[in-house]
Each structure stands twice: as structure tokens, then as C-alpha cells.
Amino acid sequence: MKIEYDSKHDLMNIEFLQGEPIVDSLEVNGVIIDHAKDGKIVSIEILDASERTQKDPLGKLDLSVIRDAEAV
């Protein structure tokens, strides 16, 4: 997984499947979900990210990984 923030365009991209071709995209309220041919989510893009999240979208990034939420 790769998370990028483009401050010039205020765009955040969360990429799950690097290099996978995108065949379809769906935009809902400024969030774009890109799908592969098999229906898997390739990436999620957040338009106007600083308005939809926080002023500095990567400023307080917590990279904790919780594999099984019920085990916590």
C-alpha cells in the first residue's frame, strides 16, 4: 500500500494494488474509487483532501496495523 498527498492539487491517493490497470472509477462526494478488471479496489483518491480530512492530511498519520479488530 502506498499513500501520497499532492499539496499543489490537494489530492490524496491511497494505492492498494500498485501497477494494476484501472478499468472503472466511481466518484461519490469527492472520493474516487478505482477498480481493476476483477472488481478489486486499486486505489482511493480524495479530492480537496485538506477540506475533507484535516488541514495537513499526512501530518498525523498513524500507521498502526490492526489485522483483526475483534482481537483488540
N, C-alpha and C positions, 0 to 999 in steps of 0.2 A: 504494500500500500504506500502511496505517495501523496502528501498533502502539500499544495502550493498556494501561495497567495500573491496575486499581482496587484500591487498597490496603485499602479498607474490606472488600471481599469477597474479596480475594486472588485476583483473576481477571485473566489476561492474554488479550487478544484481538488477533489478527493478522488484519487485514481486507485481502483481496486485491481484491475486486470491490465497491467502495462502491456502495450503493444497489440492488444486485442482490437480488431476493427469495430467501429461503431456503425451499426446499421439502422438504428432508430433512436430518436430522442423525444422526450416528453417534458414540456415546461409547465410547471404549476407554481404560480405566485413567485416567480423569480428564481426558482430552483429547477435546474435541468438535470434529468436523469437519462444517461446514455446507456443503451442496451447493445449487447452483442447479438449475433445471429441466433444463438441458442437461448436468448432471453435473459442471460445473466447481466447484472449491472456492471458496466465497465467503469463508469465514473459518475460523480455527482458534482455539478457546478452550481455555485451560489453567486448570483448576480447581486451587485450592491452589497457585498458581504459585510462591510462595516456598519451598514444600516440594519442588516438582518441579524447580526450576531453581536459583536462588541466593537468598539472603536478601532482596536488593533486586533484583528481576527486571530493572529497567531501569537499574541502577547502572552496569553495564559494557557498555553497548550499543554494538556495533561495527557501523556502518552501511556497511561496505565492500561493494561490489557486485562479484561475480565472475561475469561473463557466460558464460565458457567455462572450466570447471575444468581442462581439459586444456591450456589455453594458459598456465596459471600454472606 
